[in-house]
């Protein structure tokens, strides 16, 4: 186990594939994770692929579609959504939410309407401490909201902004 931001305990399983990962989950987490995986697989727009990365089940833009890859780790596909069983919760990491305030607003509004528990969410992480309250229908809708092209455009705009800010900062300091 390792600790991340906001005290999240990340479970580390000795797995190299999605199947190995799923088989190592505690019995109480297997059914909700299987359902969540099925919801994501059945509702993501065409073009995303399932991978096992960062000790999670991840849905990525493959290098064949976006050869530039993930800026932090070249030659790695661009991550989009990941699902994981952590020590105290099941998490969905949706990187599109982080960069799209309209989508985030829609999601938080819909969550409040549909789920009896308070939303536990970080920048891109949605945590479910009680698996009985995972809103599979809402997750399905969320998955359908962003195409591969939409996500690539959002990602590139964020990189361009970061590069522009960095250049402006260097010019100010010189």
N, C-alpha and C positions, 0 to 999 in steps of 0.2 A: 504494500500500500504506500502511496505517496500523498502528500497534502498539496492542494492547489490553492487558488484564490478563494476567498470567502470561506476558508476552512473545509472545502470539499475534499473528502477522502476518495482518491482514485484507486479503484481496485485494479490490480495488475494480475492478469491471468496468463499462464504460460501457454499461449496459443499463437499459432501462426496463420490460422484460417478462420473464416466465419464459423464453419462447422465445429472446429475445436473450441472456439470461444463459447458457442452456444452450449456445448456439452459440459463445459466447466462451470456454468452458472449454477447458483443454488437452485434447488427445485422450485422454491417459491418465486423465483424470477424468470424461470424458463418460459412459462406460458405467456406472461405479459410481454417479454422480449420477442418471442416468436410472433405474437400478434402485431406488435409495433413494427417489426421487420416486414411482415406481410403488408401492412398498411403503407409503409414507405415504398416498398417495391411496386405495389399495385397503383400508386398514385403519382409517382414522380414522372414528369414529362420525359419523353424519349431523349436519349443522349447521355443520361447519367449512368454510371456503372457502380456496382457494389464492389467494395474492396475491404480488406482488413488492414487498418492503419491506425497508428497511435493507440493501440490496444482497444480499439472500438470497431464496430461495424460502421463503415463509412460509405457514403455515396458521393462520388466524385465526378468531375469533368475529366475524362481520360485524356492522356497526352496525345492520342490520335486526333482528338477534337480541339485541344488547346495545348499545342506543343511547348509553349512558354512555361507551362507548369506553375507550381506554387512558388511564389517569390522567396519564401523563407527556405525552401528546399528544392532547388532546381532538379529537374528530372523526376519530380513527384507530381502526380495528378492534383488538380485544384480541388480541395475539399469543399463540400457543400453542406451535407447533413451527415451527422454521426449519431449513433445511438449506443448507449453503454449502461451497464449495470454497475453502479458505484456502491459504496458501503451502505449508505443510508437512503439511496434513491435510485430511480432509473432516470437517465438524462437523455434529452434530445438536444443536440448542438446544431442549430440552424444558422449558418453564417449569413444567409440572405437576410434574416431578420435584423442583424446587426447594422447592415448598411442601407436599410430601406425603412425610414420612419413611418411611411404610410402602411406598409405591411405589418410592422410592429404594432401600430395603433389598431389596425383591424384585428390582429390576433389577440391583443390584450382585451379589447372590447368583447369579442366573441367568447373568449375564455370566461370572462365574468358572467356572461349570459348563460353559459352551458355547464359550468363546473361549480359544485358547491364549496370547493376549497379555494383559498386565496392563491393566486398565481405566485409561484416561486421561480423567478427568472432573473438571470444575469444578462450580460450583453448578448450572448447568442445561445445561452444554456437555459433550457426549460427543465426544471426538476420535478419529479413526481415521487413523493415520499410514500404515498398510499397508492398502490397500483390499481386499486378499485376505481380511482378517479382519473385514470388516463383517458382523455377525450379522443378516442381513436378517430371518430368522425371529423373532429376539428383538425387533427393532425393530417388526415387525408386531404382536407381542403387546403391546408397550409402547403402541403407538398405540391399540389397542383398550381399554386399561385405564381411560380417563377420557372421560366424555361431556362434551358442551358444558355441560350443567347442573352436572356435578361441578366442572368447571374454573371456571365463573363463581362458584360458591359458594366454592371455595378462594380465588379472586382477591379476592372481596369480604371474606372473613374476614381476609385479609392486610391489606387496606386499612383495615378496621376496627381491627385491632390496631395498625397504624402510627399511625392517627389518635388512638387511645386513649393510646398511649405519648407522642405529641407533646403532647397535652393535659395528661397527668400531669406531664410535664417542665416545661411552662409554669407549672403550678400550684405546683410545687416551687420554681421560680426566683422566684416573686413573693412 
